[in-house]
Amino acid sequence: MVFSSLFFLFLFLPLNLIIYNLVTSLKAKNLILIIFSLIFYAWGEPIWISLLIFSATIDYFNGKIIEKNRGNFKAKSTLAFSIFINISLLVFFKYYGFVVESINQTLNLTLTYKEFGLPIGISFYTFQTLSYTIDVYRGKVSSQKSYLKFLMFVSLFHQLVAGPIVRYKDIAKEIEYRTVSLSRFNKGILRFINGLGKKVIIANTAGNLAGFFLDGNIENLSVLGSWYGISLFAVQIYFDFSGYSDMAIGLGHMCGFTYRENFNYPYIAKSATDFWRRWHISLGSFFRDYVYIPLGGNKKRHILNLSIVWFLTGLWHGASWNFVLWGLYFGFFIAAEKIFLLKLFAKIPKFFSHLYLILIVLVGWVLFYFENLSQGLKYMGIMFGVSGAQLYSSDIYIRFMNNIYFYILALILSTPIIKIIIMKLKNEFNLNTNKYKPSENILQGVYIVLILIISSSLLVGQSYNPFLYFRF
């Protein structure tokens, strides 16, 4: 099941919210969330519920053992066991075929293997339970005494299948006690609708336009057409993934949870370092806190540490060498920035550093998009004019002009311009308040209904409308 489906929007979610708010006890609310979360997860692949429950059960008991024996060998060995089990499950289900194929290609063998399929969300909930046992071991949180509360944390359908990666310590207090005011519920609806509009109106449209350039015969592409095509994919993946994160955060507000922000206008960054502080923030902070810093961070072997982190970042995104190369590609630029580039950027106009960032991001998205590396390299060759492609073509010009208003709108919405204007208007008319005032929310209500109607009309006839990060 996906958020951007008519079934979810008009049956599953309303039913969940109605029942959730009808019951009064926290225990009943938690149970409702567990039931709906398991139904949500089982909608397409019911068999993988067992894997989710197994992972939650193992780390529930691991957490209790670690806390009881914190500081001694048993706690260390239990943490090691937790890491081993979680990573083993992730490697087996996500990378088993990739490893066998790599061995076959390297050693010219013909080893066979069975495809199990990728359990949806395994990359996300594995990191959530891992962060829990590590934080319990470090003494940053106490172990959860209630199995049902821990299962609710792991299975919450809000962010289960595509993030943001929610750490236990971020919502530990809200697991034990939470309330939802009218203003917060209203805030959650607005955030959810913003995400829905990002996904259905912008990301899907950009994806349909990008497919002409990226999925067709690239031999016929012009130089400008190749840049236009990959820029459309950049629009698609940003609005698709940030849209999902917005919807997850909005759902959290509706039920009394506060999830971390996952995006902060990454395309306005002026360096690769800054970009990754703004893009998929929950993943970047996970690797920083649980891999980079334990390896030594900036204090020793920081280039090696960066290489390991970015190798893992790329590999996390998919079992394919293009993702590994994409991760190392960004790791290279971040390392170069640490060594000398950031000092150089401080001496030149910001326009040039921003242009540098956009250039390397767009090239990076080519690596990300094409799992066939040779195809991706051909596409890059067209982008930089080394393949003999013409500069532009009339059909590309026509396609660009036919969608120019959409393209400009998408670029504007990928910046904080609209947000800044709204904040200035609120300050001008003294509307910047957290209190719910019906008279001041008429326009907001109209906006919510309008986006819902437009999105619903675009979803009619679509049986399945997945988010891009579902496959990671």
Protein Blocks (a to p, Z undefined) as FASTA:
>chain_A
ZZkbfklmmmmmmmmmmmmmmpmbfklmmmmmmmmmmmmmmmmmmmlmmmmmmmmmmmmm
mmmmmmmmgoiaklmmmmmmmmmmmmmmmmmmmmmmmmmmmmmmmnopabdcddebjaeh
klmmmmmmmmmmmmmmnopaccdfblklmmmmmmomklmmnopaddfklmmmmmmoccdd
fklmmmmmmmmmmmmmmmmmmmmmmmmmmmmmmmmcfklpcfklmmmmmmmmmmmmmmmm
mmmmmmmmmmmmmnopacddfbehkllpcbfklmmmmgokllmmmmmmmmmmmnnpjmno
klmmmmmmmmmmmmmnoccfklmmmmmmmmmmmmmmmmmmmmmmmmpcfklmmmmmmmmm
mmmmmmmmmmblmlmmmmmmmmnopnopafbdfklmmmmmmmmmmmmmmmmmmpcklmmm
mmmmmmmnopacfbdcfklmmmmmmmmmmmmmmmmmmmgopabdcdfklmZZ
